[in-house]
Each structure stands twice: as C-alpha cells, then as structure tokens.
Amino acid sequence: MQATILAKLREWSILITALCIALGGILYAASFSSTPPESLAVAPTAASSQPQASSVASRNSAAAPQSSAVVPAPADPATPSRPPASSGPTAHQMHGHAPTQPSSAPALRAAATNAPPTQPVTPTPPPTLAGGTAVDGDAATGRQVYRKCQACHSLEVGKNALGPSLAGIIGKKSGEVPNYNYSPAMKAANLIWDAATLDAYLLDPSKLVPQNKMPFAGLKTVNERKDVIAYLVAAASPTGAPVVAQRSPSPAAAPVQPSAPGEPRASVYLPEARYTLRTGIAEGRMVYLGVGGTIDGQVNPLLSAAEGQTVQIILINGEGAEHDIVFPEQNARSSRIFSPGASTAFAFRATRAGDFTYLCSVPGHELAGMRGQLVVTPLPPDQVLVEADISRKSTEVPPPVGQRPPQTVQVELNAVELEGRLAEGTTFGYWTFNGRVPGPMLRVRVGDTVDVRVKNSADSTMVHSVDFHATTGPGGGAASTQVDPGAEKSFKFKALIPGLYVYHCATPMVAHHIANGMYGLMLVEPEGGLPAVDREFYVMQGEIYTEAPFGHRGSQEFSVEKLLNERPEYFVFNGSVGALSKLHPLEAKVGETVRIYFGVGGPNYTSSFHVIGEIFDRVYNLGGLLSEPLRGVQTVTVPAGGAVITEFKVEVPGNYMLVDHALSRAERGLVGMLHVEGPPNPEIFDGKIEPGTGH
C-alpha cells in the first residue's frame, strides 16, 4: 500500500513540476517587450533543407547542399553570372580526390537578398596579391574545392602531408617549404608561385615542371583554376580565408521507399524509416522532441511511413523522468527508460494505412502532453530509378577455364570516373574499372601469361593504375601502369599460384582510389579447374566515405577526413546500397549448388561474411586453392584486400540474406539477398515464414 502511494506521489510531482516550469516561463516572457532590441536583430539564415531532385544523374543537376547563412555581397543584376562549372570532376581531384558538390553561392546570395533593410550588406572585396593586383576568382567556391586537397596539402604552417604545406604559398619560391622531400625537378625549377605560375602549373604540372612527382594530370577548366588560386590568396591574407558557408547539422536519414509488391524486400536488419525522439519539457508540458532531419526540434512531431515499411524508433531520455513510447494500433512499444541520457530502440512494421497515435504509457504522461501522430500512407507505385546504376551484377562471372594448356590472356581495364547511384535519391562520384563497382571479375589458369592493358578515359582528372595481388613483380603492376588521362600503358605477368586474388588501383592516395570503387577480383584456377557447381556469384564488400551522413539525399562529396579516421558512412556490396537486394538479388533453385567468390576491397575494414540460414559446405579460406577447403563453416573472416571462396547447397526455398556479421554495418547498407525458389522441404525446415521478416 505504501509503495502504491509513493508511486502516485511521484507521478503527480512530475506533473506539478512541469506546470510550475510553464507558469514561470510565461511570467518571465511577460516581463520583456514584444519587440526585441535592435542589437539582437539578425539576418535570417538560409533555409536548411534536404536536396530533392527527380534526377541526380550528375552533380550539376543535383540540388544545392545545405548551408547556414553568411553575409556575402548580393549578386549584381547587371553583371552576367559565371558559366556553370564543367560537368566533369573538379579541381580538387589533384591528388586523388572526388568531384565537388556544386557551389552553394546561389543559396548564399538568396540569404543576403532576403536580409532586412536594417542590415546592409557590405560587398566583400576580391582577394589580391601582395602588389594589390586583384585575383579574378571566387574564393568561396575555391574553399569548397580545396577541402578535397586536404589529404595531400595543409594550410597550416609546417604541417606537411603527402604534399608540402601550402600556407602562405603565394609569392614563395618553389621547392622551399621546410622539412618536405621535393623531387629534384621541383628543387631545380626556380619558380615563384604567383597567380600566373600557379595557373600554368595547375593546367599541366608535368609541362611546367617535367619529371615532378605530383600525381595530377592538370586542371583544364579556367574558372576552377581561378577559384582555387583566389582561395589560396585569401587564405594567405592577414585576415585569413573569407567566411564561407558551413554545412549545417545534417539531417537524419529520410525514409527509403519500400519495394513493390512481389519484389524481394530488404532484411529486417535494414529499417526503412528511422526516427529519433527525445523526452523533455516544452510549451509548458511534457513532450517528445524530434531529433534530426525534418522533425528536428518539433514538439510531438508527425511521423510518417508507407504501408509495409519497417519503422525504427530511438527514444532518448532528456530530463530523467520515467518514460516509454507506445504505438497502440501497431501493438509496438519500447522498454522504459529512467535516467538522463538513457536510450532504447525498437522496430515494427506499418502493416496498414491510416492515421494512428503514439504516446507515453506511464500514468499521467499522455494527459501531460506526451502524445503524437503516425500517418501510414498506402504503398506507392514502383519507384523509377533515374540514377546511373554502377553496381555490377553478381552473375557477371566469366565461364570456367576448363581443360586447356597455358596461354596468353588479354585483359583490358578502363579507368572511368562517373556519377552514379549510391542509394535511393543519393549519388556519388565513383572511380571505376570499366564503369562498374567492383571491376570485372577476371579468370585465368595457373601458368597463363596475363597481358594487361590499362586505359584512362580522356575525361578523367586523375592518374590511375592497377595492382594485381596475383602478380609477382614491383607494385603488382602498379609500377608500370600509372596512366595519365587519355593515355594507355601495359605490362605482362605470369600467373604462378592458383587462388582468388584482389586487384585495385594503386595511385596515391591509394586508399582514396579504392574507397571510390577501384577494386575487383581475379581467379587463378588450378590445372584442371575447379569442381563444377550450378551457380557462381561475384560479390565484393566496400566502404564509402561521404561528407554528409548516411541517408542524406542528393549528390554526395567525398570526405578525406573520414577516410583517414576510418569512419565510413556507407558499407556496400557491389558498390551501392541495395545493389544485391533490391536491384540485382542473387537467384537459385532448391537442390542447386552455389559458389560465391567473395572479396573485400576495403580499404580498411575486415568482413565477417555470413549467409543467414545457410552453412558453408566448403570454404577455400583466404582464397587459397593449394590447401584442402574447410568444411561446415558458419562465418568466415575476410581481411581488407583479401578474398574467400564459399560453396553450399540450397535445400529450402526462401530468402537468404548476405551480411557482414558485424551487423551494425547492415544499418549502413551492407545487405544482399539470395532468393531460392522451389518446393518446400519439411524434412529439413518445417515452419511458417512470417510476413515482413525479409526471409
């Protein structure tokens, strides 16, 4: 009895406390004038929104990125605007960097134009050289481009990386940055880095300084060179670089469109709609507060999902009272959380369309204000993909070599840089072999001579190369295949040892080239080949490092900082989210034998490869074919730059999910599906397959 009384007193004390806080806030607000003093007035910031585009097949067609307000000069209507940047990759691919996002300058000008008249905008003078000569370039745009150069060049004095520090580079003599090991050609160049010299060097480094070691073919667009130079000039000025747009906090992932009826759905390991809520006090009552995305800061935000979607809810305790969240019509509820900062998560499937409620089930809390709405819309029609699909189908496996003597095998690899689909509504600037990720699977036999020809597309901005782990020789071939845009190089090697081997680009920064998609597998079959199977599949795991967080829509730019800190936003099979689940699932029939050639491009993470619902009958560990295979294996470890061959027989129909058993990575896109058709087999598995489980 006493415990019941204490619990009731606790509940009412929370409610009384909330009412007191509300009353105090009202009295406090009433003590001030409704008109704020002039000193507190600020210019409105640019609205932050997620880019939405019907087609994002190229960076130039993508919506502008989110940005917060700055105070640039408004555009002069009488002055013609700068022509749009080249549709090709931009300046900052100097040392292996991805294309930049479009400049946010139009959004910034809009923010300045909408500023109240009491806040006049002072035009920002153009950056100038030491002699007072103005530099004809946009320093703000140059700043956006320069972010990708930070892997090789710093603007901090004395901080050298792959390239020398560029701090105060304007007016300096070439080859004189302390503690940097310059090439003999650069040391002897005797150049002064003024705007004209920088422009000539960026246009064609090897022409201005022959035999220098900069792995960059040149920046051919005049405006991009001017912008980069303008930024370097501004950064060297006494006031430093000009204020430019800073990315506002990135929103939470937008819900992903569900699959159409009859289409294989993603596993339950990959929720399709995610929301984070925090408990707190607002508007004089107890509430749920939205965290991130379009619901950020909203009180009891309206949540939405499509019929059939999986909805994931994360609840954070914001003030220390006991709370939970319940969706009564969906028969879904969280566990209760009690202390500040505690959190809980759960998921449910929105099985029918309609308007529903969510609430806190702790007595008195719903009446105190903790109640919101969930809207479930009818299942939409099939989504039409408008992004370029760069993902390679798992069925693109060359035929077995068979019984033949050693011969010379021609291999052609074309380095292609292109914008492609990373996820639904999201694109990324990939670097590829032959336009797909991974590159083509190659198949030879032990004793073959492999004649490799590497071509680099004329519209590439980077030097590219290839390193075959199957090669015995300098750099695995990379020492002979550093290929400029528009050029071609070749070399030969003999396949000495059978096995499954990774190949990848090996141009500095090597990790950057790999992360952007330049990796693949080569199978060197033993004499006589491998035992026959019914199905062979080609699967590779990779990581993608974007500036914006996972799930952000629009064209994404590469993050060097996240790469160096090994913090990928995406984990993918065959290049993109959904490549092997929604777009190109693996398919087999009951009774067939399956062989998966699996590799990890990386560049950083080891995989714990697993097929949910199957046991590997045979595993050629680490891709080796000289040893007997392991038998009866559940999960196999594959390091970055490594591979494995797994074999099993499918005996029960259903969907079998391919995962890395570090299963948090499934939340970032790493899920594939093997769809098996055929009659049921109750002797092996006898159970009802629950709808919506992904299996």
Secondary structure, DSSP 8 states (H G I E B T S, - for coil): -HHHHHHHHHHHHHHHHHHHHHHHHHHHHHTS-SS--GGG-------------S--SSGGGS--------------TTS-------SS--GGGTTS-------SHHHHHHHHHTS-TTS--------B-TTS-B--S-HHHHHHHHGGGGGT--SSTT--SSS---TT-TT-BTT-STT----HHHHTT--B--HHHHHHHHH-HHHHSTT----B-----HHHHHHHHHHHHHHHSTT-S-------------------TTS----TTS-SEEEEEEEEEETTEEEEEEESGGGTT-BS--EEEETT-EEEEEEE-SSSS-B--EEGGGTEE---B-STT-EEEEEEE--S-EEEEEE--STTTTTTT-EEEEEEE---------S---B--TT-------S----EEEEEEEEEEEEEEEETTEEEEEEEETTBBS---EEEETT-EEEEEEEE-TT--B-B--EETT--SGGGGGGG--B-TT-EEEEEEE--S-EEEEEE--SSSHHHHHHTT-EEEEEEE-TT-----SEEEEEEEEEE-BSS-TT--EEE-B-HHHHHTT--SEEEETTBTTIIIIIS-EEEETT-EEEEEEEEEESS--EEEEETT--EEEEEGGGBSSS--EEEESEEEE-TT-EEEEEEE--S-EEEEEEESSGGGGGGT-EEEEEEES---TTT------TTS--
